[in-house]
Amino acid sequence: MSVSQRLAELGIELPAVVPPVAAYIPATVHGDIVQTSGQLPMVDGALPLTGKVGDGAEHVAPTDAAELARACALNALAAAAAAAGGLDRIAGVLKVTGFVASDPAFTGQPGVINGASEVLGEIFGDAGRHARSAVGVAVLPLDAPVEIEVAFLLA
């Protein structure tokens, strides 16, 4: 089954490629790898939530942050497909690097980045299994709670 067929089966519509907010391109191809730039959880051109991830009303809840990580992964797939010349040229996932803007007491970064890993697994099956880093950081661009980079394999 092709990636586009699998997305249709899952009822997932890829977003438009998010335009860069600085001096970079959304993704680049080198050999059989497409490497994305950091992708923020933009939805319809805006961040649905901003701030640090943690516990308490003044923070972005970890479950909400995991949904944002999912949006980042879909934005990354859209950027990779555009750079590669089509969605069905993407064969799998090599590595996910996830950044979580975290309250100093928050240590659940892996659970947040699972939002990205799980949707990539749903889309690619075994080819979506990947190496991964989940890192807590002080702040991200535009005060985003999450940012994801993905290295995809080409068919």
C-alpha positions in Angstrom: 0.0 0.0 0.0 1.4 3.4 -0.9 1.8 6.2 1.7 -0.9 8.3 0.1 -3.3 5.3 0.2 -2.4 4.6 3.9 -3.1 8.3 4.8 -6.5 8.1 3.0 -7.3 4.8 4.9 -6.4 6.5 8.2 -8.4 9.7 7.3 -5.3 11.9 7.6 -5.0 14.9 5.3 -1.5 16.3 5.1 -1.2 20.0 5.7 0.3 22.5 3.3 4.1 22.9 3.8 4.7 25.4 6.5 6.6 28.4 5.1 10.0 29.0 6.8 10.0 31.6 9.5 13.8 32.4 9.0 16.6 31.7 6.6 16.3 28.0 5.8 14.3 25.5 3.6 11.7 23.1 5.0 13.5 20.0 3.9 16.5 18.9 1.8 17.3 15.7 -0.1 20.7 14.0 0.0 21.0 10.6 -1.6 18.2 8.4 -0.3 17.4 10.6 2.8 15.2 13.6 3.2 16.0 15.6 6.2 13.5 18.1 7.5 14.2 21.4 9.2 12.6 21.7 12.6 8.9 21.7 12.2 6.6 23.5 14.6 3.0 22.4 15.3 1.5 25.0 12.9 -2.2 24.4 12.1 -3.7 26.7 9.4 -0.7 29.0 9.7 -0.8 29.5 13.5 0.4 27.8 16.7 -2.7 26.4 18.5 -0.9 26.6 21.9 2.2 28.3 23.1 4.3 28.1 26.3 6.2 25.5 28.3 5.1 21.9 28.8 4.5 20.8 32.4 2.0 20.2 35.1 -0.4 22.9 36.3 -2.8 25.4 34.7 0.0 27.8 33.6 1.6 25.1 31.4 0.7 23.2 28.2 -0.5 19.8 29.4 1.7 16.9 28.3 -1.3 15.2 26.5 -1.9 18.5 24.5 1.8 18.7 23.8 1.7 15.1 22.4 -1.0 16.2 20.0 1.2 19.1 19.0 4.0 16.7 18.3 1.7 14.7 16.1 1.0 17.9 14.1 4.8 18.5 13.9 5.3 15.0 12.4 2.6 15.6 9.8 4.1 19.0 8.9 7.5 17.2 8.6 6.0 14.6 6.2 4.4 17.3 4.1 7.8 19.1 3.9 9.6 15.9 3.0 7.1 14.9 0.3 7.4 18.3 -1.3 11.3 18.1 -1.3 11.3 14.5 -2.6 8.9 15.1 -5.4 5.9 13.3 -4.0 4.5 11.6 -0.9 4.8 8.1 -2.4 8.6 8.6 -2.7 8.8 8.5 1.1 9.6 4.9 2.1 10.1 5.1 5.9 11.5 6.9 8.9 15.1 6.9 9.9 15.2 9.2 12.9 13.0 11.7 14.9 14.6 14.4 17.0 12.1 16.1 19.3 12.4 19.2 21.3 10.0 20.1 24.1 10.0 23.5 25.7 9.8 22.3 29.3 9.2 23.6 32.7 12.4 22.8 34.7 10.5 20.2 36.7 9.0 18.4 33.7 10.7 15.1 32.7 8.1 13.6 30.4 9.7 14.6 27.1 9.6 11.0 25.7 5.9 10.8 26.3 5.3 14.1 24.4 7.4 13.0 21.4 5.5 9.7 21.3 2.8 11.8 19.6 5.1 12.1 16.6 6.5 8.6 16.8 3.1 7.0 17.0 1.5 8.7 14.0 4.6 7.9 11.9 4.2 4.3 13.0 0.5 4.3 12.0 1.4 5.7 8.6 4.5 3.6 7.8 4.0 0.4 9.8 7.4 -1.3 10.4 9.1 1.2 8.1 8.0 3.9 10.6 10.1 2.4 13.4 13.0 4.8 14.0 15.8 6.0 16.2 14.8 9.0 18.4 15.9 11.7 20.7 13.5 13.6 23.0 15.1 16.7 24.5 13.9 19.3 27.0 14.8 22.9 26.1 14.3 26.3 27.7 12.4 27.9 24.8 11.5 27.2 21.1 10.9 29.5 18.2 7.6 31.5 18.5 7.2 30.1 22.0 6.1 26.8 20.5 5.8 23.9 23.0 7.2 21.3 20.6 9.5 21.1 17.6 10.3 18.0 15.5 13.0 17.1 12.9 12.7 13.9 10.9 15.0 12.0 8.6 12.9 10.1 6.1 14.1 7.3 3.8 13.3 7.5 0.1 12.0 4.6 -2.0 
